[in-house]
Amino acid sequence: MRRHVVIGTAGHIDHGKTELLKRITGMNPDRLKEEKERGMTTDLGFVFLGDSVTIIDVPGHERFVHNMLAGAATIDLVILVIAADDGIMPQTIEHFEITKLLGIEKGIIAITKVGLG
């Protein structure tokens, strides 16, 4: 029996977490009309890779950190997203520290917005 894996995103707002997941899966994890209109994730979003991988897109804004924490409890692996045009931001570090506190030991660093600036 194949184990189901849960992957979560982490990183500063506007570093491209949602867009990265759209490119990887072809699905938009933002499900709320307001999120799509504003281009800002406010609640947990879910996309899937086959039957054995769920990816949770978490909000990157500090006002929604409680939503980020709600989704982080089940994560096996994190994708820490850093925009090339901004670099590491305070929320990047906060999200990384939260993943450490939750005991998430495996991760991937994704550098986004490479073609900008």
C-alpha positions in Angstrom: 0.0 0.0 0.0 1.4 3.4 -1.0 1.7 6.1 1.6 -0.2 9.3 1.1 2.1 12.4 1.3 1.0 15.9 2.3 3.1 18.8 1.1 2.7 22.3 2.3 3.8 25.7 1.0 5.5 28.3 3.2 6.9 31.7 2.4 6.2 35.5 2.3 3.1 36.9 0.7 3.4 37.5 -3.1 6.3 35.2 -3.6 4.4 33.0 -5.9 3.3 30.0 -3.8 -0.1 29.7 -5.5 1.2 30.3 -9.0 3.9 27.6 -8.4 1.2 25.1 -7.5 -0.9 26.1 -10.6 2.2 25.4 -12.8 3.0 22.0 -11.0 -0.6 20.6 -10.9 -2.7 22.6 -13.4 -5.1 23.4 -10.6 -5.7 26.7 -8.8 -5.7 26.2 -5.0 -7.4 29.5 -4.4 -11.1 28.6 -4.2 -12.7 31.7 -2.8 -13.9 34.5 -5.2 -12.1 37.1 -3.1 -8.8 35.3 -3.2 -8.9 35.1 -7.0 -10.0 38.8 -7.3 -7.3 40.1 -4.9 -4.6 37.6 -5.9 -4.0 36.8 -2.2 -4.6 33.5 -0.5 -6.5 34.0 2.8 -7.5 30.4 3.5 -6.1 27.0 3.0 -6.2 25.7 -0.6 -5.7 22.1 -1.8 -4.4 20.6 -5.0 -3.5 17.1 -5.8 -0.8 15.1 -7.7 -2.5 11.8 -8.5 -4.0 9.8 -5.6 -1.1 9.8 -3.3 0.0 13.5 -2.9 -2.0 16.4 -1.5 -0.5 19.9 -1.6 -1.7 22.5 0.8 -1.3 26.1 -0.2 -1.2 28.3 2.9 -1.6 32.0 3.3 1.6 34.0 3.3 0.3 37.1 5.0 0.9 37.5 8.8 -2.8 38.3 9.4 -3.7 34.8 8.3 -0.9 32.9 10.1 -3.6 31.0 12.2 -4.9 29.6 8.9 -1.4 28.7 7.9 -0.9 26.8 11.2 -4.2 24.9 10.8 -3.0 23.4 7.6 0.6 22.8 8.7 -0.2 20.2 11.3 -0.5 17.4 8.8 2.5 18.3 6.5 5.2 15.7 5.7 7.3 18.0 3.5 7.4 21.8 2.9 8.1 23.8 -0.2 9.7 27.0 1.1 9.0 29.6 -1.7 11.4 32.5 -2.1 11.0 35.1 -4.8 14.2 35.9 -6.7 13.3 39.6 -6.9 12.7 40.0 -3.1 14.8 37.4 -1.5 14.3 36.2 2.1 11.7 38.3 3.9 10.6 38.3 7.6 7.6 36.0 6.9 9.9 33.6 5.0 11.9 33.2 8.2 8.7 33.0 10.4 7.2 30.3 8.2 10.5 28.4 8.3 10.6 28.6 12.1 7.0 27.4 12.3 7.9 24.3 10.2 10.8 23.6 12.5 8.6 23.9 15.6 6.1 21.5 14.0 8.8 19.0 13.4 8.7 19.1 9.6 12.2 17.8 8.7 12.0 17.5 4.9 11.7 20.4 2.5 12.4 21.9 -0.9 13.4 25.5 -1.6 11.7 26.9 -4.7 13.0 30.1 -6.2 10.2 31.9 -8.1 10.0 35.0 -10.2 13.4 34.3 -11.7 12.6 36.1 -14.9 11.7 39.4 -13.1 14.0 42.3 -12.4 
